[in-house]
Amino acid sequence: MEITPESFLKETIECLKSVYVDLSKNKDATHQLKSDILAGYFRKDGVLIPLSSYEHRIQFDNHELFVLEGYITLAEQLLAEADNQFAYFSLRTLCEVGLDKINVLFAEEVSDADRNTFRLIDTLSDLAGMMDAPYKQLFLKLLNEERSSLEPNVREVFEKAEQFFISGEEIPLSILKKIRMLLNSKLRIYIEKISIPIFLKGKSKLDNLHIAWSHLLHGNPIMLRIALNPRFSKGHKNHAHAMLWLTSMNTLSRVRRHIRDAELQNKVDHLLSIANEVWRIIVSRREVKYKDSSLNK
């Protein structure tokens, strides 16, 4: 059967679902009885404990799995709706998760200590950015337990957020921005240590793309006209396939060393071995870029 980007990407996403299951096998959070959870309990080392007393640990201890699951969910939805013009707006998120976060959480070059530091900062950042009260409580519990493991300058930023949460006030936007800047600075430090897989090099000018996507998300009217004009739908669909290829191949490359199932490892190796063939098809589908002035014709 002739291989197509669509069929290849669908097969890749299904493979990543199996990888998720394989990586989850020794995790308590993925082996819970629904009846226990509904009753408000969590089984830890064979003992039932109140879920409310342990939920913050679940968020932290399983963070890399949640990131992987998030990538798979987004990739699957994007592939299914690549024809939808609004799908184009999700590409920056796809790359930030499928490249940056996946790299730090799974790449061999990042030490276990650095990976754990990032997991903690990323989890605290995620919880701090949620507006609902239950997430604030999870933030407070996790920070209280892990406070001593944070560097002084990092701890100071999160403790400022803590003060507002304890007092029942909304956290100011300025504090949220500091937390985001802190996370991004740590992300950049760790990413610099990671080598890009050889077969992914030169496939996309991501720095320029991130800038373009940022302008799009912040309402650049010229880019909005292009992104939402039906004439460019095929080009946007192919662009979505290119970004799905790039992020899914990167994700497969990173998680491969963590897989314990030999048959699944072979499946990953097969997909990686034919990846460049699929990339050549994606490149061949690229359409001539239209100038913005053509939108008025």
C-alpha positions as CSV (number, residue, x, y, z in Angstrom):
1,M,0.0,0.0,0.0
2,E,1.3,3.4,-0.9
3,I,2.5,5.5,2.0
4,T,1.0,8.9,2.5
5,P,1.8,11.6,5.2
6,E,-1.7,11.2,6.5
7,S,-1.4,7.4,7.0
8,F,2.1,7.6,8.3
9,L,1.2,10.3,10.9
10,K,-1.9,8.3,12.0
11,E,0.3,5.2,12.4
12,T,2.8,7.3,14.4
13,I,0.2,8.7,16.7
14,E,-1.1,5.2,17.4
15,C,2.4,4.0,18.1
16,L,2.9,6.9,20.6
17,K,-0.3,5.8,22.3
18,S,1.3,2.4,22.8
19,V,4.5,4.0,24.0
20,Y,2.4,6.0,26.6
21,V,0.9,2.7,27.9
22,D,4.4,1.1,28.1
23,L,5.9,4.0,30.0
24,S,2.9,4.1,32.3
25,K,3.1,0.5,33.5
26,N,5.0,1.2,36.7
27,K,3.1,4.4,37.5
28,D,0.5,4.3,40.3
29,A,-1.6,7.0,38.6
30,T,-2.4,4.8,35.6
31,H,-3.4,1.7,37.6
32,Q,-6.3,2.9,39.8
33,L,-9.7,1.5,40.2
34,K,-12.4,3.9,38.9
35,S,-14.5,3.0,41.9
36,D,-11.7,4.1,44.3
37,I,-11.2,7.4,42.4
38,L,-14.9,8.2,42.4
39,A,-15.0,7.5,46.1
40,G,-12.1,10.0,46.6
41,Y,-9.3,7.5,47.3
42,F,-6.0,6.7,45.7
43,R,-4.2,3.4,46.0
44,K,-0.5,3.9,46.9
45,D,1.7,0.8,47.5
46,G,-1.5,-1.2,48.1
47,V,-2.9,1.2,50.7
48,L,-5.9,3.5,50.1
49,I,-5.2,7.1,51.0
50,P,-7.5,10.2,50.5
51,L,-7.0,11.5,46.9
52,S,-7.1,15.1,48.2
53,S,-3.9,14.4,50.2
54,Y,-1.9,13.0,47.3
55,E,-3.2,14.7,44.1
56,H,-0.4,17.3,44.1
57,R,2.2,14.4,44.1
58,I,0.3,12.8,41.2
59,Q,0.7,16.0,39.2
60,F,4.4,16.2,39.9
61,D,5.4,12.5,39.8
62,N,3.7,11.9,36.5
63,H,4.4,15.2,34.8
64,E,6.4,13.8,31.9
65,L,3.5,11.3,31.1
66,F,1.0,14.2,31.3
67,V,3.1,16.1,28.8
68,L,3.4,13.1,26.5
69,E,-0.4,12.5,26.7
70,G,-1.0,16.2,26.0
71,Y,1.1,16.0,22.9
72,I,-0.6,12.9,21.6
73,T,-4.1,14.4,22.2
74,L,-3.2,17.6,20.4
75,A,-1.5,15.8,17.5
76,E,-4.4,13.4,17.0
77,Q,-6.9,16.3,17.0
78,L,-4.8,18.4,14.6
79,L,-4.3,15.5,12.2
80,A,-8.1,14.9,12.2
81,E,-8.8,18.5,11.5
82,A,-5.9,19.6,9.4
83,D,-8.4,21.0,6.9
84,N,-9.8,23.3,9.5
85,Q,-8.2,26.7,9.1
86,F,-8.2,27.3,12.9
87,A,-6.0,24.3,13.3
88,Y,-3.1,26.5,12.0
89,F,-3.3,28.4,15.3
90,S,-2.3,25.3,17.3
91,L,1.1,24.8,15.6
92,R,3.1,26.8,18.1
93,T,1.7,24.9,21.0
94,L,2.4,21.6,19.1
95,C,6.0,22.5,18.7
96,E,6.5,23.9,22.2
97,V,5.2,20.6,23.6
98,G,6.5,18.1,21.0
99,L,10.0,19.6,20.8
100,D,10.9,21.7,23.8
101,K,9.2,20.0,26.7
102,I,9.5,16.5,25.3
103,N,13.3,17.1,24.7
104,V,13.9,18.2,28.3
105,L,11.8,15.5,29.8
106,F,13.1,12.6,27.7
107,A,16.4,13.4,26.0
108,E,19.5,11.6,27.2
109,E,21.6,14.7,27.4
110,V,19.6,16.1,30.3
111,S,20.7,14.8,33.7
112,D,18.2,13.3,36.1
113,A,18.8,16.2,38.5
114,D,18.1,18.8,35.9
115,R,15.1,16.9,34.6
116,N,13.6,16.7,38.1
117,T,14.2,20.4,38.6
118,F,12.4,21.2,35.3
119,R,9.5,18.8,36.2
120,L,9.0,20.7,39.5
121,I,9.2,24.2,38.0
122,D,7.0,23.2,35.1
123,T,4.4,21.6,37.4
124,L,4.4,24.6,39.8
125,S,4.1,27.0,36.8
126,D,1.1,25.0,35.4
127,L,-0.7,25.0,38.7
128,A,0.0,28.6,39.4
129,G,-1.5,29.6,36.0
130,M,-4.8,27.9,36.8
131,M,-7.6,30.1,38.1
132,D,-9.7,27.5,40.0
133,A,-9.2,27.2,43.7
134,P,-8.4,23.4,43.7
135,Y,-5.4,24.0,41.6
136,K,-4.2,26.7,44.0
137,Q,-4.3,24.2,46.8
138,L,-2.3,21.7,44.8
139,F,0.3,24.5,44.1
140,L,0.5,25.3,47.8
141,K,0.9,21.7,48.9
142,L,3.6,20.9,46.3
143,L,5.5,24.1,47.0
144,N,5.4,23.4,50.7
145,E,6.8,19.9,50.2
146,E,9.5,20.8,47.6
147,R,10.4,24.2,48.8
148,S,13.9,23.2,50.0
149,S,14.8,21.6,46.6
150,L,14.3,24.9,44.7
151,E,17.2,27.3,44.1
152,P,16.8,30.5,46.2
153,N,16.0,32.8,43.2
154,V,13.4,30.3,41.9
155,R,11.9,29.7,45.3
156,E,11.5,33.5,45.8
157,V,9.4,33.8,42.6
158,F,7.0,31.0,43.6
159,E,6.8,32.2,47.2
160,K,5.5,35.6,45.9
161,A,2.7,33.7,44.2
162,E,2.2,31.7,47.4
163,Q,1.5,34.8,49.4
164,F,-1.3,35.8,47.2
165,F,-2.9,32.3,47.2
166,I,-2.8,32.1,51.0
167,S,-4.4,35.5,51.4
168,G,-7.1,34.5,48.9
169,E,-6.2,37.2,46.4
170,E,-5.8,36.8,42.7
171,I,-2.2,36.4,41.6
172,P,-1.1,39.6,39.7
173,L,-0.2,39.2,36.0
174,S,3.3,40.5,36.8
175,I,3.9,37.5,39.0
176,L,2.6,35.1,36.4
177,K,4.9,36.7,33.8
178,K,7.9,36.2,36.1
179,I,7.0,32.6,36.6
180,R,6.7,32.1,32.8
181,M,10.0,33.9,32.2
182,L,11.6,31.7,34.9
183,L,10.3,28.6,33.2
184,N,11.4,29.7,29.7
185,S,14.9,30.6,30.9
186,K,15.4,27.2,32.5
187,L,14.0,25.5,29.3
188,R,16.5,27.3,27.2
189,I,19.4,26.3,29.4
190,Y,18.5,22.6,29.2
191,I,17.7,22.7,25.5
192,E,21.1,24.0,24.7
193,K,22.6,20.7,26.0
194,I,20.5,18.6,23.6
195,S,21.6,17.5,20.2
196,I,19.1,17.5,17.4
197,P,18.7,14.1,15.8
198,I,20.6,14.1,12.5
199,F,17.6,13.3,10.3
200,L,15.7,16.3,11.7
201,K,18.3,18.9,11.1
202,G,17.5,21.6,8.5
203,K,13.9,20.5,8.2
204,S,12.4,23.7,9.5
205,K,13.5,27.2,10.5
206,L,11.8,27.0,13.9
207,D,13.1,30.3,15.3
208,N,11.5,32.2,12.5
209,L,8.3,30.1,12.7
210,H,7.9,30.8,16.4
211,I,8.2,34.5,15.8
212,A,5.6,34.3,13.0
213,W,3.2,32.2,15.1
214,S,3.6,34.7,18.0
215,H,2.6,37.5,15.7
216,L,-0.3,35.5,14.4
217,L,-1.6,34.7,17.9
218,H,-1.3,38.3,19.0
219,G,-3.4,39.5,16.1
220,N,-1.1,40.6,13.2
221,P,-3.8,41.6,10.7
222,I,-1.8,40.6,7.6
223,M,-1.0,37.1,9.0
224,L,-4.7,36.7,10.0
225,R,-5.8,37.4,6.5
226,I,-3.4,34.8,5.1
227,A,-4.2,32.2,7.8
228,L,-8.0,32.5,7.4
229,N,-8.1,32.9,3.6
230,P,-9.5,29.7,1.9
231,R,-7.0,30.1,-0.9
232,F,-4.2,29.0,1.4
233,S,-6.0,26.1,3.1
234,K,-4.1,23.4,1.2
235,G,-0.8,25.0,2.1
236,H,-1.7,25.3,5.7
237,K,-2.8,21.6,5.8
238,N,0.6,20.6,4.4
239,H,2.3,22.9,6.9
240,A,0.4,21.2,9.7
241,H,1.5,17.8,8.4
242,A,5.1,19.1,8.3
243,M,5.0,20.2,11.9
244,L,3.2,17.0,13.0
245,W,6.0,15.0,11.2
246,L,8.7,17.1,12.9
247,T,7.3,16.9,16.4
248,S,6.2,13.3,16.3
249,M,9.5,12.1,14.9
250,N,11.3,14.0,17.6
251,T,9.0,12.5,20.2
252,L,9.6,9.0,18.9
253,S,13.4,9.6,18.9
254,R,13.3,10.8,22.5
255,V,11.0,8.2,24.1
256,R,12.6,5.3,22.3
257,R,15.3,4.6,24.9
258,H,12.6,4.4,27.7
259,I,10.5,1.7,26.0
260,R,10.8,-1.7,27.5
261,D,8.7,-3.7,25.0
262,A,11.0,-5.1,22.3
263,E,8.2,-5.3,19.7
264,L,7.2,-1.7,20.3
265,Q,10.9,-0.7,20.0
266,N,11.0,-2.4,16.6
267,K,7.8,-0.5,15.6
268,V,9.4,2.8,16.5
269,D,12.6,1.9,14.6
270,H,10.5,1.1,11.5
271,L,8.7,4.4,11.6
272,L,11.9,6.3,12.0
273,S,13.5,4.3,9.1
274,I,10.9,5.5,6.6
275,A,10.4,9.0,8.0
276,N,12.5,10.7,5.4
277,E,10.5,9.1,2.6
278,V,7.4,10.7,4.1
279,W,9.2,14.1,4.5
280,R,10.0,14.1,0.8
281,I,6.3,13.7,0.0
282,I,5.4,16.6,2.3
283,V,8.0,18.8,0.6
284,S,6.7,17.9,-2.8
285,R,3.3,19.1,-1.9
286,R,4.4,22.6,-1.0
287,E,2.5,25.2,-3.0
288,V,3.9,28.4,-4.3
289,K,3.7,31.1,-1.7
290,Y,1.3,33.9,-2.5
291,K,2.1,37.5,-1.8
292,D,-0.4,39.3,0.5
293,S,-1.4,41.6,-2.4
294,S,-2.9,38.6,-4.2
295,L,-5.6,38.4,-1.5
296,N,-7.2,41.4,-3.0
297,K,-7.5,39.9,-6.5
